[in-house]
Amino acid sequence: MKPDEDFLSVFSLFFDETPVSVRTIDTSRDDADFRITFIAETDTGARYVLKLADNDFTFPEKIAVWQRTVEEYRKLGYFCPEIYRDKSGGFPVVAFRGHRCAAYAEEYTALRCAEDRFSEDFGRNTALYDSCKRDIWRMTARVAALHLDYTDYPSAYCLFETFCPSDKTDEVLENALNWKEYADTLPAEFAEQTGRIWQLWTENRATLEIVYGNLPTSVFQADLNASNILLDSGNRFVGVYDFNLCGRDVFLNYLIRENVSVSGICEALRIAAESYRFSELEKDTVLMLYRCLKPLWYTEVQALKEAGDDRAAVRAVLDRSEHALTAPIDFRKYMEPVV
């Protein structure tokens, strides 16, 4: 597509060349979360990436954190597209198509992500992503071991605080409250169990909150889905991109959030222990974190709704949540230093 004047005026803030074509990728969620990426090509064949966003978690100071975090990952030997400032050395806020957008440029890469490698075959994409898990968690543990502390902006996975001004609570509490709201609509025969689950969850969360602020943190990319994992031509993991959810976080919170199953968490802990030394507090807290994050996650609300009037299915979902809140899972043994 031929670039229009609105695009050219922003592009010129960053680059001296004149683009002859531009491809647009619109990842906006709604009018309050406007995000658009442009991939421009010049007559010399050079390609440039320009990104604009109008939402309450994208602003110049936050983009500077993304830029620094990219640099830290690159220092460790992982490829992440560099983030560029404009010609004046900043990240400008510009008027664009009825929005006030923070703007930044990004290094173009021809590398493809795991999700795109087999565009129409979800199974093969999932297998490919899973094959990278060891390298992904080794990378993340190395970032955790740096204990980066150059920002107080939390990642999108934050617990006991909010990610952006529009958030009323952290996502974990939001999901738990949604679970409670739906559980209260279930037939009376489930009231005793749902009440017991809610009490277990709230007591565990309250105990966790007392120690949570003392857990080690670092600054993470914080979005390790298959669309952000970069692979080389041999399908080997080389790095990550898309840092717009990154920020400071507790390593264990990040690790547990990014893994669905108990076995996945155990495997990630074991891999992390190869290059990260877990503290005694982390070992003492990991089970509390699991019991806070997983039992009332949004997937459990979905499962209850899908169960509908099937009493046995409802009971099975509730039993799963209660088991997650009471099972004595020995995560500690996977956190011991690798000798």
C-alpha positions as CSV (number, residue, x, y, z in Angstrom):
1,M,0.0,0.0,0.0
2,K,1.2,3.5,-0.8
3,P,1.9,5.5,2.4
4,D,-0.4,8.4,3.2
5,E,0.5,11.8,4.6
6,D,-0.4,11.0,8.2
7,F,2.0,8.1,8.1
8,L,4.8,10.0,6.3
9,S,4.7,12.8,8.9
10,V,5.3,10.4,11.7
11,F,7.9,8.3,9.8
12,S,9.9,11.5,9.1
13,L,10.4,12.0,12.8
14,F,12.5,8.9,12.9
15,F,14.0,8.3,9.5
16,D,15.5,10.3,6.6
17,E,14.5,7.9,3.8
18,T,11.2,8.1,2.0
19,P,9.1,4.9,2.0
20,V,7.5,3.8,-1.2
21,S,5.2,1.1,0.3
22,V,3.8,0.3,3.7
23,R,2.1,-2.7,5.3
24,T,-0.3,-2.1,8.2
25,I,-0.9,-4.5,11.1
26,D,-3.7,-3.4,13.3
27,T,-3.8,-5.1,16.7
28,S,-6.2,-2.7,18.4
29,R,-8.6,-4.2,20.9
30,D,-11.0,-1.3,21.0
31,D,-11.1,2.4,20.8
32,A,-9.4,2.7,24.3
33,D,-6.6,0.3,23.2
34,F,-5.4,1.5,19.8
35,R,-2.3,-0.2,18.5
36,I,-1.0,-0.2,15.0
37,T,2.3,-1.3,13.4
38,F,3.7,-0.2,10.0
39,I,6.3,-2.0,8.1
40,A,7.7,0.4,5.5
41,E,10.0,-0.3,2.5
42,T,12.1,2.3,0.8
43,D,13.2,2.5,-2.8
44,T,16.6,1.0,-1.7
45,G,14.9,-2.1,-0.3
46,A,15.5,-1.1,3.3
47,R,12.7,-2.0,5.8
48,Y,11.6,0.0,8.8
49,V,9.1,-0.7,11.6
50,L,7.1,2.1,13.1
51,K,4.6,1.5,16.0
52,L,2.0,3.8,17.4
53,A,-0.2,3.1,20.5
54,D,-3.0,5.0,22.3
55,N,-3.7,3.2,25.6
56,D,-3.1,3.7,29.2
57,F,0.0,1.5,29.4
58,T,2.0,3.0,26.5
59,F,3.7,6.3,27.1
60,P,7.3,7.6,26.6
61,E,8.6,6.6,30.0
62,K,7.3,3.1,29.7
63,I,8.7,2.7,26.2
64,A,12.1,3.7,27.6
65,V,11.8,0.7,30.0
66,W,11.0,-1.6,27.0
67,Q,14.1,-0.3,25.2
68,R,16.3,-0.9,28.2
69,T,14.9,-4.4,28.7
70,V,15.5,-5.3,25.1
71,E,19.1,-4.2,25.6
72,E,19.5,-6.5,28.7
73,Y,18.1,-9.5,26.8
74,R,20.5,-8.8,23.9
75,K,23.5,-8.6,26.3
76,L,22.7,-12.2,27.3
77,G,23.0,-13.2,23.6
78,Y,19.3,-13.4,22.7
79,F,17.9,-11.6,19.6
80,C,15.3,-9.0,20.3
81,P,14.6,-6.2,17.7
82,E,16.1,-3.0,19.0
83,I,13.8,-0.1,19.9
84,Y,14.7,3.3,18.4
85,R,14.1,6.8,19.5
86,D,13.2,9.6,17.1
87,K,15.8,12.0,15.7
88,S,15.6,14.2,18.8
89,G,16.3,11.3,21.1
90,G,12.8,10.8,22.5
91,F,9.6,8.9,22.0
92,P,7.1,11.5,20.6
93,V,3.4,11.6,21.3
94,V,1.7,12.4,18.0
95,A,-1.8,13.0,16.6
96,F,-2.8,10.2,14.3
97,R,-6.3,9.3,13.0
98,G,-8.1,10.8,15.9
99,H,-5.8,9.4,18.5
100,R,-2.9,10.8,20.6
101,C,-0.3,8.1,20.1
102,A,3.0,7.3,21.7
103,A,5.4,6.5,18.8
104,Y,8.6,4.4,18.5
105,A,10.5,2.6,15.9
106,E,11.8,-1.0,15.9
107,E,14.4,-2.9,14.1
108,Y,13.0,-5.0,11.2
109,T,13.6,-8.7,11.4
110,A,12.9,-11.4,8.9
111,L,12.8,-14.1,11.7
112,R,9.5,-15.8,12.1
113,C,7.7,-16.6,15.3
114,A,6.7,-20.1,16.4
115,E,3.0,-19.4,15.8
116,D,3.6,-18.4,12.2
117,R,5.9,-21.3,11.2
118,F,3.0,-23.6,10.3
119,S,0.3,-21.0,9.7
120,E,-2.7,-23.3,9.6
121,D,-1.5,-26.3,11.7
122,F,-2.1,-25.5,15.4
123,G,-0.8,-28.9,16.5
124,R,2.5,-28.5,14.7
125,N,2.8,-24.9,16.1
126,T,2.2,-26.1,19.6
127,A,4.7,-28.9,19.3
128,L,7.3,-26.5,17.9
129,Y,6.7,-24.0,20.8
130,D,6.9,-26.8,23.3
131,S,10.2,-27.9,21.8
132,C,11.6,-24.5,22.7
133,K,10.5,-24.5,26.4
134,R,13.9,-25.5,27.7
135,D,15.7,-22.7,26.0
136,I,12.9,-20.2,26.9
137,W,13.1,-21.0,30.6
138,R,16.9,-21.0,30.6
139,M,16.7,-17.5,29.1
140,T,14.1,-16.3,31.6
141,A,16.1,-17.7,34.6
142,R,19.2,-15.9,33.4
143,V,17.2,-12.6,33.3
144,A,15.9,-13.4,36.8
145,A,19.4,-14.0,38.1
146,L,20.3,-10.4,37.1
147,H,17.7,-9.0,39.5
148,L,17.2,-6.0,37.3
149,D,15.9,-3.0,39.2
150,Y,15.8,0.0,36.9
151,T,12.0,0.4,37.0
152,D,9.0,0.2,39.3
153,Y,6.6,-0.3,36.5
154,P,5.1,-3.7,37.0
155,S,4.7,-6.3,34.3
156,A,1.2,-7.2,33.0
157,Y,1.4,-10.3,35.2
158,C,1.6,-8.2,38.4
159,L,0.1,-9.5,41.7
160,F,-1.2,-7.3,44.5
161,E,-0.9,-4.2,42.3
162,T,-2.4,-3.0,39.0
163,F,-0.8,-2.9,35.6
164,C,-2.4,0.3,34.3
165,P,-4.9,3.0,35.6
166,S,-7.9,1.4,34.0
167,D,-7.4,-1.8,36.0
168,K,-9.5,-2.0,39.2
169,T,-7.6,-5.0,40.6
170,D,-4.8,-7.3,39.6
171,E,-5.9,-9.9,37.0
172,V,-5.7,-12.8,39.5
173,L,-8.1,-11.2,41.9
174,E,-10.3,-10.1,39.0
175,N,-10.6,-13.8,37.9
176,A,-11.2,-15.0,41.5
177,L,-14.0,-12.4,42.0
178,N,-15.6,-13.6,38.7
179,W,-15.4,-17.2,39.9
180,K,-17.1,-16.2,43.2
181,E,-19.8,-14.3,41.4
182,Y,-20.6,-17.3,39.2
183,A,-20.2,-19.8,42.0
184,D,-22.9,-18.0,44.0
185,T,-25.4,-18.7,41.2
186,L,-24.9,-22.5,41.4
187,P,-27.6,-24.7,43.0
188,A,-27.6,-24.8,46.8
189,E,-26.1,-28.3,46.9
190,F,-22.8,-26.8,45.9
191,A,-22.8,-23.9,48.4
192,E,-20.8,-25.7,51.1
193,Q,-18.0,-26.6,48.7
194,T,-17.9,-23.2,47.0
195,G,-17.8,-21.5,50.3
196,R,-15.0,-23.8,51.5
197,I,-13.0,-23.1,48.3
198,W,-13.4,-19.3,48.6
199,Q,-12.3,-19.4,52.2
200,L,-9.2,-21.5,51.4
201,W,-8.4,-19.1,48.5
202,T,-8.8,-15.9,50.4
203,E,-6.9,-17.1,53.5
204,N,-4.0,-18.3,51.2
205,R,-3.9,-15.0,49.3
206,A,-3.8,-13.0,52.6
207,T,-0.9,-15.1,53.9
208,L,0.9,-14.7,50.6
209,E,0.5,-11.0,50.6
210,I,2.4,-10.7,53.8
211,V,5.6,-12.1,52.3
212,Y,5.2,-11.3,48.6
213,G,7.0,-8.0,48.7
214,N,10.2,-9.8,49.9
215,L,10.4,-12.2,47.0
216,P,13.2,-11.6,44.4
217,T,12.3,-9.7,41.3
218,S,13.7,-8.7,37.9
219,V,12.4,-7.1,34.7
220,F,10.9,-9.5,32.2
221,Q,9.5,-9.4,28.7
222,A,6.4,-10.9,30.3
223,D,4.5,-12.4,27.3
224,L,6.1,-15.7,26.3
225,N,3.3,-16.9,23.9
226,A,4.1,-18.6,20.6
227,S,3.5,-15.4,18.6
228,N,6.5,-13.7,20.4
229,I,9.0,-16.5,20.3
230,L,11.6,-16.0,17.5
231,L,13.1,-19.0,15.6
232,D,15.8,-19.3,13.0
233,S,15.4,-21.2,9.8
234,G,16.2,-24.4,11.5
235,N,13.4,-23.8,14.0
236,R,15.8,-23.1,16.8
237,F,14.9,-20.6,19.5
238,V,16.9,-17.4,19.2
239,G,15.0,-14.7,21.1
240,V,11.8,-12.8,21.8
241,Y,10.0,-9.7,20.8
242,D,6.9,-7.6,21.7
243,F,7.9,-6.0,25.0
244,N,4.8,-3.9,25.6
245,L,3.7,-5.9,28.6
246,C,7.2,-6.0,30.2
247,G,8.1,-4.7,33.6
248,R,9.3,-5.6,37.1
249,D,7.9,-8.9,38.5
250,V,8.5,-11.6,41.0
251,F,10.2,-14.4,39.1
252,L,8.1,-17.2,40.6
253,N,4.9,-15.3,39.8
254,Y,6.0,-15.0,36.2
255,L,7.1,-18.7,36.0
256,I,3.8,-20.1,37.4
257,R,1.7,-17.7,35.3
258,E,3.4,-18.8,32.1
259,N,2.9,-22.6,32.7
260,V,-0.5,-24.2,32.7
261,S,0.0,-27.6,34.3
262,V,1.7,-28.8,37.5
263,S,4.1,-30.8,35.4
264,G,4.9,-27.8,33.3
265,I,5.7,-25.7,36.4
266,C,7.9,-28.5,37.8
267,E,9.8,-28.7,34.5
268,A,10.3,-24.9,34.3
269,L,11.5,-24.8,37.9
270,R,14.0,-27.6,37.2
271,I,15.3,-25.9,34.1
272,A,15.5,-22.5,35.9
273,A,17.5,-24.1,38.7
274,E,20.3,-24.8,36.2
275,S,21.2,-21.0,36.1
276,Y,19.2,-19.4,38.9
277,R,19.6,-20.1,42.7
278,F,16.2,-20.0,44.3
279,S,16.1,-18.5,47.8
280,E,14.7,-20.2,50.8
281,L,11.8,-17.7,50.8
282,E,11.0,-18.7,47.2
283,K,11.0,-22.4,48.2
284,D,8.7,-21.6,51.1
285,T,6.3,-19.5,49.0
286,V,6.0,-21.4,45.7
287,L,3.1,-23.5,46.8
288,M,1.2,-20.5,48.2
289,L,1.7,-18.7,44.8
290,Y,0.5,-21.7,42.9
291,R,-2.6,-21.9,45.1
292,C,-3.3,-18.2,44.5
293,L,-2.8,-18.2,40.8
294,K,-4.3,-21.4,39.5
295,P,-7.4,-22.7,41.4
296,L,-9.7,-19.8,40.4
297,W,-8.2,-18.8,37.1
298,Y,-10.5,-17.7,34.3
299,T,-10.4,-21.2,32.8
300,E,-12.2,-22.6,35.9
301,V,-15.0,-20.1,35.5
302,Q,-15.3,-21.1,31.8
303,A,-15.3,-24.8,32.9
304,L,-18.1,-24.2,35.3
305,K,-20.2,-22.4,32.7
306,E,-19.5,-25.1,30.2
307,A,-20.7,-27.7,32.7
308,G,-24.1,-26.0,32.7
309,D,-26.7,-28.2,34.4
310,D,-24.6,-31.3,34.5
311,R,-24.2,-31.8,38.2
312,A,-21.4,-34.3,37.9
313,A,-19.4,-32.0,35.6
314,V,-19.9,-29.1,38.0
315,R,-18.7,-31.2,40.9
316,A,-15.7,-32.3,39.0
317,V,-14.7,-28.7,38.2
318,L,-15.1,-27.7,41.9
319,D,-13.1,-30.8,43.0
320,R,-10.3,-29.7,40.7
321,S,-10.2,-26.2,42.2
322,E,-10.3,-27.6,45.8
323,H,-7.6,-30.1,45.0
324,A,-5.4,-27.3,43.7
325,L,-5.9,-25.5,47.0
326,T,-5.1,-28.4,49.2
327,A,-2.8,-30.9,47.4
328,P,0.7,-31.0,49.1
329,I,2.7,-30.5,45.8
330,D,6.4,-30.8,46.4
331,F,7.7,-28.0,44.1
332,R,10.8,-27.5,46.4
333,K,12.6,-30.6,45.0
334,Y,12.7,-29.1,41.5
335,M,14.2,-25.8,42.9
336,E,17.4,-27.3,44.3
337,P,20.7,-26.2,42.7
338,V,21.8,-28.4,39.9
339,V,25.1,-30.1,40.9
